[in-house]
Structures are given as C-alpha cells and as structure tokens.
C-alpha cells in the first residue's frame, strides 16, 4: 500500500509523490524537474523535505495547468529555491493572477466562500513552456478540454504524466461529473491518450495504470451519459440553473458553494457543446434564458 506523500519510483529516473494531485519528478544529471506542486504551501514543504532527503537540486517546476490543487506549492518552492516555473501562456495568466480561477468559475467577482486555497492558489511567476530547457527525450504535449490549455509530459523513461484528463471509475461512480471546460476537446483528448504507447501512465487523481485506453473509455462513457441526461431534461424548456438542480437531484449530490460553481460551469460547457452540435436550441421565455431539445 502506497502511503500519502510517499515517493514512488516509476522508472529509472522518473518518480511521483502520492498525494491528492500527484506530483511528478524527473531526475536529470544535474537536478530534478517537478511536475505540479500540490494544493498549498504545506505540500510545498513536503516536496522540499523529499528533495533534501534525496540531496536533489530543483531545476524547475513544470505545471500541467493552473488549477489551484496543481500550483498550490509553487510560491513556497519558488521562494525557497528561486526556480523557474513553466506552463502555457493561458494557464500562466491564472498562475500569476489566481483570482482569475474563481472569477471564471463564478462568472463575476467571487464572494469570500470561493476565495480559498482549493480554488485560488498563491501567485507565482511563470515562463512559457516552449522556453524551457528540458532534458533530451522529454516531451510536452497538449491535453485540451479539462481546462484552458492543459499539457502533459512524457519523460525519457517513457512515463506519461496526464494531469486531469481522466478520473477513476470509483470517483465517477460517486460524483459523476468531472470538471470540463470544453467538451469537444475533452473527448478528442480521450481519443488521443488512448493511442499513446507508454510504459506507465500517471493521471493526477487516480492510480497509475498501464492501460490508459480502458480508463479513457470509462470517462468517455460518463460524458455521453451526462449528454443524454441533459437532452432528456431539455425536453422541457429549462434554464441552466434548473438543469443544475436536476443534475444534483438525479445523482443525489450535495451542493455547496464550490460544487455550485464547479459543476455549474461544467454543465454550462455541456450546454455550449450541445448548442454547437445543434442538439439544443435556446429562447427567452418571460425573461428566462431556456434550453430546449432541438426537433429532429
């Protein structure tokens, strides 16, 4: 059994730290690269402790995307080690200005219950991933759909770090709705990762696996389940808020402020997808913006 915050060796030079959002480590000849940094400065301290125990020098942090649970240790580590942090330009905007994440999710200035470490990390300074001097054989690839411009990494050991592009079957069966920004691109990413030929695949929020295609299929089926459910609900003209309630009621989910914005944003992304696919139409009824299933 792997313990929380245990360092796990995945290959000769590739490791990960077991935690709620897995942290990758690649050992180069003159230092190490950290892939994501966890959800807060306490996780940063745990990373620092591991580096000191292994006598490793931190060369850079490579962020997969800007969600707070992946960048929470950035500021602590950057201050301690004066290390560069790299990601894509759109994600860098949020990493440098974390208020953008809860603002985007809520669609306005976020009230106090949304301005917490799980939705808003501490700011850190970033650089474009294309400017990173990475080891030979280290690859960066796009994983769009979950967030603005998420990326993944393949180490020279043929180990893939896949960030948030899949959830475990148990999590999907419990919570049903994983956060998605762009449904079409998310489905394309699931197709893409199913074609990869790696030794091991390490998603951020579930166990490392040698069979990523099977896990991608589980996530794909859940997306289509949500699509079918929304189309069924939209046989009656409904607002986004009404659809959100129907989703929570159907799956017996419990709403709080964070779930309201995370699931609410995701449901609106599904609605955008269905509108673009011409499976829904919209109209305004008595000052209500409603969605309705398109006629065949």
C-alpha positions in Angstrom: 0.0 0.0 0.0 1.4 3.4 -1.0 1.2 6.0 1.7 0.2 9.6 1.3 3.2 11.8 0.3 5.3 8.7 -0.3 7.9 9.0 -3.1 7.3 6.2 -5.6 9.9 5.3 -8.2 8.1 4.7 -11.6 11.2 4.1 -13.7 15.0 4.6 -13.6 14.8 8.4 -13.4 11.1 9.0 -13.0 9.2 9.3 -9.7 5.9 10.6 -8.4 4.7 11.7 -5.0 1.5 10.0 -3.9 -0.9 12.8 -2.9 -4.4 14.1 -3.9 -3.0 15.6 -7.1 0.0 13.5 -7.9 3.4 15.3 -8.2 5.9 14.1 -10.8 9.6 14.2 -10.5 12.2 13.6 -13.2 15.8 13.2 -12.2 18.3 14.7 -14.7 22.1 14.6 -14.4 22.4 18.0 -12.6 19.0 18.3 -10.9 15.3 17.5 -10.9 12.2 18.7 -12.6 9.0 18.8 -10.5 5.7 18.3 -12.4 3.0 20.3 -10.5 3.3 21.2 -6.8 0.1 20.2 -5.0 -2.6 22.2 -3.4 -0.8 24.5 -0.8 2.5 25.5 0.8 2.3 22.5 3.1 2.6 20.3 0.1 5.5 22.5 -1.0 7.2 21.8 2.3 6.7 18.1 1.8 8.3 18.4 -1.6 11.2 20.4 -0.1 11.7 17.7 2.6 11.9 14.9 -0.1 14.4 17.0 -2.1 16.6 17.4 0.9 16.4 13.8 1.8 17.5 12.8 -1.7 20.0 15.6 -2.0 18.3 16.8 -5.2 18.6 20.2 -6.7 15.3 21.7 -8.0 15.9 22.9 -11.6 12.3 23.9 -12.5 8.6 23.4 -11.8 6.6 22.3 -14.8 2.9 22.9 -14.3 0.3 20.9 -16.3 -2.3 23.6 -15.8 -3.4 26.4 -13.4 -6.0 24.7 -11.2 -5.2 25.6 -7.6 -4.6 22.0 -6.5 -1.8 21.7 -9.0 0.0 25.0 -8.4 -0.5 25.5 -4.6 3.1 24.8 -3.7 4.6 27.0 -6.5 5.0 30.1 -4.4 6.7 28.3 -1.5 9.1 26.4 -3.7 9.9 29.4 -5.9 10.8 31.5 -2.9 12.9 28.7 -1.3 14.8 27.6 -4.4 14.5 30.6 -6.8 13.4 28.2 -9.5 11.6 29.0 -12.8 8.1 27.8 -13.3 6.8 26.9 -16.8 3.4 26.3 -18.3 1.4 27.5 -21.3 0.6 31.2 -21.7 -3.2 31.0 -21.0 -2.5 28.9 -17.9 0.3 31.2 -16.9 -2.2 34.1 -16.7 -4.1 32.3 -14.0 -0.9 31.1 -12.2 0.3 34.7 -11.9 -3.2 36.1 -11.2 -5.0 33.3 -9.3 -8.2 35.4 -8.7 -9.0 34.5 -12.3 -9.9 30.9 -11.5 -12.8 31.6 -9.0 -13.8 34.6 -11.1 -14.1 32.4 -14.2 -16.0 29.7 -12.4 -18.5 32.1 -10.8 -18.7 34.4 -13.8 -18.2 37.5 -11.7 -16.1 38.7 -8.7 -16.0 35.7 -6.4 -17.5 36.0 -3.0 -15.5 35.1 0.1 -16.6 31.4 0.2 -14.9 31.0 -3.2 -11.7 32.7 -2.4 -9.9 29.8 -0.7 -6.9 27.6 -1.5 -8.9 25.0 -3.3 -10.0 27.4 -6.0 -7.4 30.2 -5.6 -3.7 29.5 -5.1 -1.0 32.0 -4.1 0.6 33.7 -7.1 3.9 32.7 -8.6 6.0 33.9 -11.6 6.0 31.9 -14.7 7.5 31.4 -18.1 6.3 29.9 -21.4 6.8 26.2 -21.6 8.3 26.5 -25.1 11.3 28.3 -23.5 12.1 25.5 -21.0 15.4 23.8 -21.5 14.2 20.2 -20.9 16.3 17.0 -21.0 16.7 15.2 -24.2 13.8 12.9 -24.8 11.5 14.8 -22.5 8.2 15.6 -24.4 5.4 18.1 -23.8 2.0 17.6 -25.4 -1.4 19.3 -25.4 -4.3 17.9 -23.3 -7.1 20.4 -24.0 -10.6 20.1 -22.7 -10.3 19.9 -18.9 -9.0 23.5 -18.6 -7.8 26.3 -20.7 -4.6 24.9 -22.2 -3.6 21.9 -20.1 -0.5 20.0 -21.0 1.1 16.6 -20.2 4.6 15.4 -20.0 6.4 12.2 -21.2 9.8 11.5 -19.5 12.7 9.8 -21.3 11.7 6.7 -19.3 8.5 6.5 -21.4 6.4 7.5 -18.4 3.4 9.8 -19.1 2.0 12.4 -16.7 -1.6 13.1 -17.8 -2.8 15.7 -15.3 -6.6 15.8 -15.1 -7.7 14.3 -18.3 -9.2 11.2 -16.6 -10.9 10.3 -13.4 -11.1 6.9 -11.7 -14.2 4.8 -12.2 -14.9 4.9 -8.5 -14.8 8.7 -8.4 -17.0 8.9 -11.5 -19.5 6.5 -9.9 -19.5 8.6 -6.7 -19.5 12.1 -8.1 -20.4 11.5 -11.8 -19.4 14.9 -13.1 -15.7 15.8 -13.5 -14.8 19.4 -14.3 -14.7 20.0 -18.1 -14.2 23.4 -19.8 -14.5 22.3 -23.5 -16.5 19.0 -24.0 -15.5 18.5 -27.7 -11.8 19.0 -27.0 -12.0 16.8 -23.9 -13.4 14.0 -26.0 -10.7 14.5 -28.5 -8.1 14.3 -25.7 -9.6 11.0 -24.5 -9.2 9.6 -28.0 -5.6 10.9 -28.2 -4.4 9.4 -24.9 -5.9 6.1 -26.0 -3.3 5.9 -28.8 -0.3 6.5 -26.5 2.3 3.8 -26.2 3.9 4.2 -22.8 5.4 2.1 -20.0 3.1 3.7 -17.4 0.5 6.5 -17.3 0.1 8.7 -14.2 -3.1 10.7 -14.0 -3.2 13.3 -11.2 -6.2 12.0 -9.3 -6.2 8.2 -9.7 -3.8 5.3 -9.6 -1.0 4.9 -12.1 -2.0 2.5 -14.8 -0.5 0.5 -17.7 -3.9 0.6 -19.5 -4.9 4.2 -20.1 -7.2 3.3 -23.0 -9.6 1.4 -20.7 -9.7 4.4 -18.3 -10.3 6.8 -21.1 -13.3 4.7 -22.2 -14.8 4.9 -18.7 -14.6 8.6 -18.8 -15.9 8.9 -22.3 -19.0 6.8 -21.4 -19.7 9.1 -18.5 -19.5 12.2 -20.7 -22.1 10.6 -23.1 -24.2 9.7 -20.1 -24.3 13.3 -19.0 -25.1 14.4 -22.6 -28.1 12.0 -22.8 -29.3 13.1 -19.4 -29.3 16.8 -20.3 -31.1 16.1 -23.6 -33.7 14.3 -21.7 -34.1 17.1 -19.2 -34.3 19.7 -22.0 -37.4 18.1 -23.5 -38.9 20.6 -21.1 -37.5 24.2 -21.6 -35.2 24.7 -18.7 -32.7 27.4 -17.5 -29.1 26.4 -16.7 -29.9 26.8 -13.0 -32.9 24.5 -13.3 -30.8 21.9 -15.1 -28.1 22.2 -12.5 -30.7 21.3 -9.8 -32.0 18.4 -11.8 -28.4 17.0 -12.2 -27.8 17.3 -8.5 -31.1 15.7 -7.6 -30.7 12.9 -10.2 -27.3 11.9 -8.9 -28.1 12.6 -5.2 -25.2 15.1 -5.0 -24.9 17.6 -2.1 -24.3 21.2 -3.2 -22.0 23.7 -1.5 -20.5 26.9 -2.9 -17.6 25.2 -4.6 -19.7 22.5 -6.1 -22.2 25.1 -7.3 -19.5 26.9 -9.4 -17.5 23.8 -10.5 -20.5 21.6 -11.5 -22.4 24.7 -12.7 -19.6 25.8 -15.0 -19.3 22.2 -16.3 -23.0 21.9 -17.1 -22.9 25.2 -19.0 -19.9 23.8 -21.0 -22.1 20.8 -21.9 -24.9 23.1 -22.9 -22.5 25.0 -25.2 -21.3 21.7 -26.7 -24.9 20.6 -27.4 -25.8 24.0 -28.9 -22.8 23.9 -31.2 -23.8 20.3 -32.2 -27.3 21.7 -32.9 -28.9 19.3 -30.4 -30.3 22.1 -28.4 -31.9 25.4 -29.1 -32.4 28.5 -26.9 -35.0 31.1 -26.4 -36.1 33.7 -23.9 -39.4 33.0 -22.1 -40.6 35.6 -19.7 -37.0 36.8 -19.2 -35.7 33.3 -18.6 -33.0 32.1 -20.9 -34.0 28.5 -21.6 -32.5 25.5 -23.4 -34.7 23.0 -25.2 -34.0 19.9 -27.2 -33.9 20.5 -30.9 -36.6 18.9 -33.0 -35.4 16.2 -35.4 
